[in-house]
């Protein structure tokens, strides 16, 4: 199951409604500014993250990942971080990425 599908399924289970979902290439500039965002991927595979990479407090590499000056090395690294949306600072942006995509899943909070 993809990370996107996992997030959408968890959202539906927790909030009883579907969340707004679109691909990174389908999101308009207005949508990116008007909504809080959950972005999945990194600057190599997400058009949105690539566009704003100089404004992000993290740098992506397959290994290591640099998060605000703290470097994390190893396999099975997962980044889940929240910070102000550089395109609209009054909105939030969640970034989720992993260097082992097939092993990441949403933890069960129940």
C-alpha positions in Angstrom: 0.0 0.0 0.0 1.3 3.5 -0.9 2.0 6.1 1.8 -0.7 8.3 0.2 -3.3 5.5 0.4 -2.3 4.9 4.0 -2.7 8.5 4.9 -6.1 8.8 3.2 -7.4 5.6 4.8 -6.2 6.7 8.3 -7.9 10.2 7.7 -11.1 8.5 6.8 -11.0 6.3 9.8 -10.2 9.1 12.2 -12.4 11.9 10.8 -15.2 9.9 9.0 -14.7 11.9 5.8 -12.4 11.7 2.9 -9.5 14.2 2.7 -8.8 16.3 -0.3 -6.3 14.5 -2.4 -4.4 15.4 -5.6 -1.1 14.7 -7.2 1.7 17.2 -6.8 1.5 18.1 -10.5 -2.3 18.7 -10.4 -2.2 21.2 -7.4 -2.5 24.8 -8.5 -0.6 27.6 -7.0 -3.8 28.9 -5.4 -4.5 25.5 -3.8 -1.0 25.3 -2.4 -1.5 28.6 -0.7 -5.1 28.2 0.5 -4.8 24.8 2.3 -2.7 23.0 4.8 -0.7 20.4 3.0 0.5 16.9 3.4 3.3 16.3 1.0 4.7 12.8 0.4 8.1 12.3 -1.1 11.2 14.4 -1.5 12.7 17.0 -3.8 13.5 14.4 -6.4 10.0 13.0 -6.8 7.7 15.8 -5.7 7.2 18.8 -8.0 6.0 20.9 -5.1 8.9 20.1 -2.8 11.3 20.6 -5.6 9.8 24.1 -6.2 10.2 25.2 -2.6 13.3 23.2 -1.7 15.4 26.3 -0.8 12.8 27.3 1.7 12.6 24.0 3.5 14.4 23.2 6.8 15.4 19.8 5.5 17.4 18.4 2.7 16.7 15.0 1.2 19.2 12.4 0.2 18.5 8.7 0.0 20.9 8.5 3.0 21.5 10.6 5.0 18.6 13.1 5.6 19.5 16.5 7.0 16.7 18.0 9.2 17.5 21.5 10.4 21.2 20.7 10.7 20.7 17.3 12.3 22.0 14.6 10.0 20.3 11.1 10.2 22.0 8.2 8.5 20.9 4.6 8.1 18.3 2.5 6.4 14.6 2.7 7.2 14.7 6.4 8.0 11.3 8.0 8.0 10.8 11.8 8.1 7.5 13.1 9.3 7.7 16.8 10.0 5.4 19.8 10.3 6.4 23.4 9.7 4.9 26.6 8.2 4.1 26.4 4.5 6.7 28.5 2.7 4.1 29.4 0.1 1.6 30.6 2.8 3.2 30.9 6.3 -0.2 31.1 8.0 -0.8 27.5 6.7 1.0 24.3 7.8 2.9 21.7 5.7 3.5 18.1 6.7 6.3 16.3 4.8 6.5 12.6 4.9 9.3 10.6 3.3 11.3 7.5 3.8 14.4 5.9 2.3 12.5 2.6 2.5 9.1 3.4 1.0 7.8 -0.2 1.2 8.2 -0.4 5.0 6.6 2.8 6.1 3.1 2.8 7.6 1.0 5.0 9.7 1.2 4.0 13.4 -2.0 2.9 15.0 -2.8 5.6 17.6 -5.6 3.7 19.2 
